[in-house]
Amino acid sequence: MSVLVYTESEEGKFKKVAFEVASYAKAVADQMGTTVTAITINANDVSELGTYGVDKVLKVNDSKLDAFNAKTYANILKQAAEKEGTKVVVVSASADSKYLAPLLAVGLDAGYASNVVETPTSASPFTVKRSAFTNKAFIFSTIETDVKIVGVSKNAFGLKENAASATAEDFSPSIPENGVHVDSVDKATNTVTIADAEIVVSAGRGLKGPENWGMIEDLAKVLGAATACSKPVSDLGWRPHGEHVGQTGKPVAANLYIAIGISGAIQHLAGINASKVKVVINTDPEAPFFKAADYGIVGDAFDVVPRLTEKLKEFKAQNA
């Protein structure tokens, strides 16, 4: 009857979101008077999960699972949920988990609530608060099925340390052939990914060309942030499509989102609206982004950004 949480990893290391959903699962388990069981796929050291309240870890290790496949992963989670007799499964709001959660819901005949931002307001009936209308409103949803799946919005709950034992147990589910073969995967290295970033520095056509992106990368490096861009920038080939954020790109729910030279098209705003603090730097005081921003600077990015970067470097040096 424990709460089951899917803790994502990459190249054997847990993603930050794994610890956030583990923290959330622990809070739900405390409400229900039960324990937390995590399932990991090809993760190396699972002991760190105990820091965030995980009591038991089901370890799945199989080289055939190195490349994510939603159908296969959902099938593995289904077997784990049935093994544990779980009634609540917690997943993240990552692209992978959003893909597998509906498949898992079908397999378990479960209700699925996505974009959950808080622990259940009620355990019986099971009611959760969710963001809606591209984060412009909240709704309260009741899941009435016997098994419930909760998708937690990124950075909504945070990391909560709550030490537990995290005893490990090898789990060997049946893994059917999925018909998908991955030849190779190219990944960026030594950079903060948009998916894991708490701070995102994003820029648009106001940068005038790809040759000017150095100052964006400098600012991101000082802040420990990920770099991103608007759709027109990726369409022009100035930046990789993997950096395109917005409703038609990657959604962003950062603690701090800095938009530089981005006017604020509705599709872009819809995709970053879940970010907690939004800062805009633009020469046009009428840019739509100013209406959505928490803080705004009317000014030339080529003047403002280097000065901001230098001030941050000075601040970090003084507080080192």
N, C-alpha and C positions, 0 to 999 in steps of 0.2 A: 504493500500500500504506500510505499515511499513515493515522493515527488521525483520524477525522472527529468533530468536536464541534459540536453545535448550540448557538449562543450567543444566548440570548433577549434581545430588546430591546423597549422600549416608547416610542412617540413618538420614535423615532430614537435613543434612548439605551440603552446596555446596562444590564441589570439586574445587581445584584451577583452573582447566581448564575451569570451568564455567565462571569465571571472565575474562579469556583470550579471550574466544569466544565472550563474551559480549563487551569487548573492541574493538574487531575486527568488530563486527556488528555495533557499534557506528560509527567507521571510514567509513564503507561502507554507512551507512545511511546519514552521512554528505556529502558524495560524491553525493548521489542521492537526497539530499534535503528532506529527510523524517525522520521518527522516528524509535525507536527500541522497539519491543515487544518480551519479553522472555516468554518461556513456561517452567514451572517447574512441576515435578511430585513428590509428597509427600515431598516437601521441607518445612521447618518450617518458619524461618524468611527470607522473600524475600527482605527486605528493602536494604540489602547490594548491591543488583544488581544495585541500583540507583547510587552508587558510580562510576560504570563503564559505565554509559550512557544509562541505560535501562529506557524507559519512562513508559512502561506498562508491567505488569506481569500477564500472564494467569496461575492461580494456579489450578492444578489438584490434588485432594486428594482422594485416594481410596486404601484401604488395599490390594485389589487384584493386585495392581501394585507394591508391595514391591519388588518382584523379577523381574529383567529385562527380558523382552521378546521382541525381535527385531520386530517381526511382529505386536504385540500389540502397542508398543511404536511408531512405524512408522505410524500406523493407527491414533493414537492420534495426532501426529505432522501434518499429512495430514489434519485432521479436523480443527486444529488450523490455518494452512496456508490458508485454504479455508475461514474460518471465517474472517480472517484479510485481505484477498485479497492480500496476500503478493506475491512478485515476486522474493525475495531472501531469502533463508533459510540458516542459518549458523550453522554448527555443529563442533564438535571437531574431533581430530584424535584418540580418545580413541578406544579401542576394541569394546565397545558397539556402539559407533556412526558409526564406519566403517561398522558394521553389519547392522544397521538400515538404513543408508543413501541410499544404492541402492534400498531397498524396498520402501523408501519414494519417490525416484526418479521415480520409476515405477508408484506409486500411483498418483503422481502429473504430470506425463508425463514431467518430468523435466530433465535437464542436470545436471550431478554431476561432480565436479572437486575436487579431493582429493589432499592431500599433498600441500595445498596452503600455501605460505610462506610470502606473502605481500598482501596489499590491492589492489584492481583492478587497473591495469595500465590504464584502460579505462572503463567507465561505459556504453558506447555505441559505438562499440560493447563491451559486457561485457567480459573483458580479464583479466586473472589472471596468476600470476607467480607460478609455481609449481616445487617441487623437483622431480627428475626422476633418473632412473638407480641407485637405492639404494643410493640416495643423492649424486651422483657423477656429476650430471648436473642439469640444470634448463630448463624448457620449458614454453612457454607462450601459454595458451589454451583459446580459445574463446567459450563461452557457448551461443548458438544461440536460445535455447528454451525460451518460454515465462517465465517460472519459472526456477530459477537457484538454485542449492544447492552447497554450498561451504564448504569443509572440511578443517579446519585450522590445520596445523602441530603444534604439541606441542612445546611450548617455541619459536615459530617463531615470534610471534607478541608481546608477553609480556602483562603485565597488564598496562592499561592506565586509570588513574582516570579522570572522566569527569562527574561531578555530574548532576543527573537528578532526576525526581520525583519518578519513579518506583511505580506508583499507582497499587494496586493489584485488580484483578478481578477473582472471582471463575469461573472455566471453567469445565463443566461436559460433556465430549464427550461420545459417545456410546462406550462401551468396550465389544467387542464380546468375547465369550469363545475361549481360544486358545489351549486347550487340553494339556497344560503343567502344572504339579503340582510340586512344590518345597517343599520337606520335611524339609530340613535344609540346612544352609550355614555356613561353618566354615571359620572364618576370623582371620588373624593375628591382634593383638592389640598392641598399644603403639609403633608402628614402622612406619617409613616413607615408603610409597608404591612406587614402581618403577614408577607407572603411574603418581604420583604427584611430584616426586622428581626432584629438580633442580640439585642435585649432586648425582651421583651413584658411589659407591665403589664396584668393581667387582673383583672376584678372580677365578683362575683356578687350574689345577692339580699341579701347582708349590707350592701350599700350603701343598701338601703331605698327607693331611688327614683332616677329619672333626674336629678333636681335636684342630687344629691350627686356627680355624676360629675366635677365640676370638679377635685376633689383628685386623682382618678386621672389626668386629663389633665395636671395640673401636675407630678405625679411623672414621668409619661412624657416630658414636655418636658425636664425636667432631665436625664433619663437618655438622651435621644435615642431613646426607645423607641416601639413601636407600642402602641396600646390594643386590648384584646380583652375578651370577656365570656363568661359561661357560657350554655348553651342557654336556661335559664329567663328570663334577662335579655332575650335577643333575642326570645323568644316573647312576653314581656310588652310588647315595643315600647319598652323603655327605651333600647336601643342597636340599631344597624343589624344585620341578619342577617350582613352581611359581616364583622362582628367576632366572630361566634360561633366559638369554637375547641373542639376535642374530636373524638371519633371520628365524630360526626354533623355536625360543622362543618369548619373548616379545621384541618388538622394543624399543629402547631408544633414546630419543632426549633431553638429559640433557644439562644443561649449562656446566657442568664439569663431565667427565667420567674418572674414574681412574681404570686402568686394572692392576691387580697384579698377576703375575705368569700365564698369559694367552699369548700363543704364537701368536694368531691372525689368526685363520682359516678364510677363505674367508666368510663363513656363519656368523661368529661372527661379523666380520668387517662390513658386509652388514647391520646387524641389529642395529649397534650403530653409523653408519656413520653420522647420523643427529645431533649427539652431537656436541656442538660448540667447546669445548676444550677437547682434549683427552690426557691423561697422562698414560704412561706405565712404569711399574717397572718389570724388568726381568733380569735374570742372563745371558741370551743368547743375545749378541749384534746383532745377525743375525735374531732374531725373527721377523716375518713379521709385527707384530704390530708396530715396530719402524718406519716403512715407512709410516704408517697412522697417527702416533701420532704427536701432537703439541709439546709435551715435553716428554723426555725419561730419565729414570734412569737405568743404567746398574749396577745391584747389587742384593744381596740376600735379598729377601723380609723379611726374619726373622731378618735382621739387619736394613734395610731401614724403614720398616713400623713402628716399635715401636719408632724409633728416630723421624720420621715425626710426629707421634701422639703427642709425648712429646713437640716438637717444636710448634705445633699448640695449645696445651693446654697453653703453656707459652705465646704465642702471644695473645690468647683470654683473659688470666688473666691480661695482661698488658693493654689491650684495653677495659676492662670491665667497 
